[in-house]
Each structure stands twice: as structure tokens, then as C-alpha cells.
Amino acid sequence: ALLRGGKGVLLGGGVVKNPELVIESLEKHKVTIFSQTPSSFKNICQALENLPSSLSSTASSPSRSFSPSPSLLCSLRWVLLAGEAFTYQSASRFLSLQLPSSLSPPLISPSSSSSSSPKISPNIRLANLYGATELTIHLTFLSLSPSILSLWSSRPHSFPVGSPLPGHSLLIVDKEGKEVGNGVVGEIVVVGEGVCGGYMGGGQGVREGWVEGERKK
């Protein structure tokens, strides 16, 4: 983002622990791409469902002039989910709050519980990513398109993690390090310059997850 003329918005600890203040910050700074873990995103969804009453009664809010507009988060284009499994139930909760688009019907039908909630921009898209711990910063990307959402609407497990980003590749190998075929369970091996050099602090076994040479995991 910085190399392309963008800027980063870093939220303090007192803000990130308060979903209402996070929403306020997204509005204030006109954030376009927002990165979250699914657990934190769940709290954001709950706060959006409860607005405006929860925000107007937040004593710790630094900006008493903030008031929810009929369409929230108009500048936001993407929410990137990574760090843990992300499910259809979490995605549908957020998308059910979106205003209908003039170009296409809503991805998720509004639920009765969100009928009185403030509606968010219909232009926000969700993506599921993988690799945020050992990679700088993600390895894979999956846009949660209408077809993906429809396919996963009846599945209890999490969304797939998508395809490797440019400059990286992903392999599934067996215990001997040999690639396995489609549908065979194995271990993920990541190859690319974004793989970190190890965990902080060192210690015994810290390098066990890394493979020297062309493959790094």
C-alpha cells in the first residue's frame, strides 16, 4: 500500500478493544482495506447490528460528534479475514447488513434481527486469506464471490483459503516430503520470499517447521 501511494492507519489498544471505536475510526480515516481476524470481525458485526444506540452511549468515545449515517463505511472496499477459520455464518451476518446495490441484488437477504440496524455500503467485499503468522503477510487469497457464498451456504465448515498470491506457491506433501495427489490429506509446505526466517526468541525446536533449500514451510 505504501509503495502505491496509500497510507496505513494504526489503531491503538484502547480502540481495537472497542468495536464501536473501530467503526468510528474506519469512517473517520476513510479506510479502504481493513484486515481482521474472524474473531474480531464477529465483534464488529455485533456492534454494527447494535448501532446507533451502542455508539451514542459509549462513554469512552473520543469523538462525540460522530453519528452513524444511513450508509456506513462508504469508503471501505475490502475486508480481509485471516488468522483463523472463517465461516459462512460470519460472512452472512455482515453481508445481511448491506444496503441493496442498484446494480445487483444483495448477496445475503437481510435478517429480521438486522432490519432496524444501520445499513452498510453494498460495495464492501470479503476475502479469506491464509498464512498471516509465518508469511509476510499473506500466502493465499479467495474473494468471497456470490457463487462461493452460495456454494458454502449449506456447509458447516470454513471457507477454503484460495490460491497462492504471486511470488508464492503452496504444496501438500506426505511425511516423506513428497507431493500428494488431489484429495489426499498431507502437510502444507509454502515456497516463497515471504516466508519468515523463524520465530522470535529461538529455543529448541524453533526451526523444525522450516525446510532448508528451495522449500520453506
C-alpha positions in Angstrom: 0.0 0.0 0.0 2.8 2.4 0.9 4.6 1.8 -2.3 1.5 2.6 -4.3 0.8 5.9 -2.5 -1.5 4.6 0.2 -1.2 5.0 3.9 -1.6 2.8 6.9 -3.9 3.5 9.8 -2.7 2.0 13.1 -5.3 1.8 15.8 -4.3 2.0 19.5 -5.0 -0.7 22.0 -7.9 1.3 23.6 -9.5 1.5 20.2 -9.1 -2.1 18.9 -10.7 -3.5 22.1 -13.9 -1.4 21.4 -15.7 -2.3 18.2 -17.7 0.9 18.2 -14.5 2.9 18.2 -13.1 0.8 15.4 -16.1 1.6 13.3 -15.7 5.2 14.1 -12.1 5.1 13.0 -12.9 3.4 9.8 -15.3 6.2 9.0 -13.1 9.0 10.2 -10.0 7.9 8.2 -12.0 6.7 5.2 -10.3 3.3 5.3 -10.5 1.3 2.0 -8.9 -2.0 3.0 -9.5 -3.4 6.5 -7.7 -6.5 7.9 -9.2 -8.5 10.7 -9.2 -11.9 12.4 -12.6 -13.6 12.2 -13.0 -13.4 16.0 -12.5 -9.6 16.0 -14.7 -9.3 12.9 -17.5 -11.1 14.8 -17.4 -8.3 17.4 -17.5 -5.6 14.6 -20.6 -7.3 13.2 -22.3 -7.3 16.6 -21.5 -3.6 17.0 -22.9 -2.8 13.6 -26.1 -4.6 14.4 -26.5 -2.6 17.7 -25.7 0.8 16.2 -26.6 3.6 16.7 -27.7 3.1 20.3 -24.5 1.4 21.4 -22.3 4.1 19.8 -24.2 7.1 21.2 -24.0 5.7 24.7 -20.3 4.8 24.6 -18.7 7.0 27.3 -15.2 6.3 26.1 -15.8 7.5 22.6 -13.2 10.3 21.8 -15.4 11.9 19.2 -18.9 12.8 20.5 -19.8 14.3 17.1 -19.8 11.0 15.3 -23.2 9.9 14.3 -24.0 6.9 12.1 -25.1 7.8 8.6 -27.8 5.8 6.7 -25.0 4.1 4.8 -21.9 3.3 6.9 -18.4 2.5 5.7 -18.8 4.0 2.2 -15.1 4.2 1.6 -14.4 0.6 2.6 -13.8 -1.7 -0.4 -12.4 -4.9 1.1 -12.4 -6.7 4.5 -9.5 -9.2 4.6 -10.0 -12.1 7.0 -7.0 -14.2 8.2 -5.5 -15.8 11.2 -8.2 -18.5 11.8 -11.1 -20.2 10.1 -13.8 -18.1 8.6 -17.3 -19.5 8.1 -20.4 -18.7 6.0 -22.3 -17.8 9.2 -19.9 -15.0 10.0 -19.9 -13.7 6.4 -23.7 -13.8 6.1 -24.0 -11.8 9.4 -22.0 -8.9 7.9 -23.5 -9.1 4.4 -27.1 -9.1 5.7 -26.4 -5.5 6.9 -25.6 -4.2 3.4 -27.8 -1.9 1.6 -29.1 -3.3 -1.7 -27.0 -2.3 -4.7 -28.5 -0.5 -7.7 -26.5 -2.8 -9.9 -27.3 -6.2 -8.3 -29.4 -7.8 -5.6 -28.0 -8.2 -2.1 -25.7 -11.2 -1.6 -27.5 -12.2 1.6 -31.1 -11.4 2.4 -31.5 -9.1 5.4 -32.5 -10.9 8.5 -35.3 -9.8 10.8 -32.8 -9.1 13.6 -31.0 -6.6 11.5 -34.0 -4.8 9.9 -33.6 -1.8 12.2 -29.8 -1.7 12.1 -27.9 0.9 10.2 -27.1 -0.4 6.7 -23.5 -0.5 5.4 -22.3 0.2 1.9 -23.1 -2.6 -0.6 -19.7 -2.2 -2.3 -17.7 -3.9 0.5 -16.3 -7.3 -0.5 -15.0 -10.0 1.8 -11.9 -12.2 1.2 -10.5 -15.2 3.1 -6.6 -15.3 3.3 -4.1 -17.7 4.8 -0.5 -17.5 6.2 -0.5 -14.4 8.4 1.7 -15.9 11.1 4.7 -17.3 9.2 4.3 -15.2 6.0 4.8 -11.5 5.2 1.9 -11.2 5.3 -0.4 -13.5 3.4 0.1 -16.5 1.2 -3.3 -17.2 -0.4 -6.4 -15.1 -1.4 -10.1 -16.1 -2.0 -12.7 -13.5 -2.9 -16.0 -14.5 -1.4 -18.0 -14.0 -4.5 -21.7 -14.7 -4.8 -21.0 -18.1 -6.3 -18.7 -19.1 -3.4 -21.2 -17.8 -0.8 -24.0 -19.8 -2.4 -21.9 -22.9 -2.5 -20.9 -22.7 1.1 -24.3 -21.6 2.5 -25.2 -25.2 3.4 -21.8 -26.2 4.6 -20.8 -26.1 8.3 -17.1 -25.9 7.8 -15.0 -22.9 6.9 -14.3 -21.3 3.5 -11.3 -22.6 1.5 -8.2 -20.4 1.7 -8.0 -19.8 -2.1 -5.0 -19.7 -4.4 -1.4 -18.6 -3.8 -0.6 -14.9 -4.3 2.1 -14.0 -6.9 5.6 -14.9 -5.8 4.5 -17.9 -3.7 3.5 -21.5 -4.2 1.8 -24.0 -1.9 2.4 -27.7 -1.9 0.7 -30.6 0.0 3.3 -33.3 1.0 3.3 -36.6 2.9 5.6 -37.5 5.8 8.5 -38.0 3.4 8.1 -34.6 1.9 6.7 -35.9 -1.4 3.8 -34.2 -3.1 0.4 -35.9 -2.8 -2.5 -36.1 -5.2 -5.8 -34.2 -5.1 -8.0 -35.1 -2.2 -5.1 -36.6 -0.2 -4.5 -35.3 3.3 -1.0 -34.0 3.9 1.1 -31.2 5.3 1.2 -27.7 3.8 4.6 -26.5 2.5 5.0 -22.9 1.5 7.6 -21.7 -1.0 8.4 -18.0 -1.5 10.3 -15.0 -0.4 7.6 -14.0 2.1 8.4 -16.9 4.4 9.8 -15.6 7.7 13.2 -16.8 9.0 11.9 -18.2 12.2 10.1 -17.3 15.5 11.4 -14.7 17.9 13.2 -16.0 20.9 14.8 -19.0 19.3 14.8 -22.1 21.5 14.9 -25.8 20.9 12.7 -26.9 18.0 12.1 -23.4 16.7 13.5 -24.4 13.2 11.6 -27.7 13.0 9.0 -26.1 10.8 11.4 -24.8 8.2 12.9 -26.8 5.3 16.3 -25.7 4.0 16.8 -25.2 0.3 14.1 -24.3 -2.2 11.2 -25.3 0.0 10.2 -23.4 3.1 7.2 -24.2 5.3 
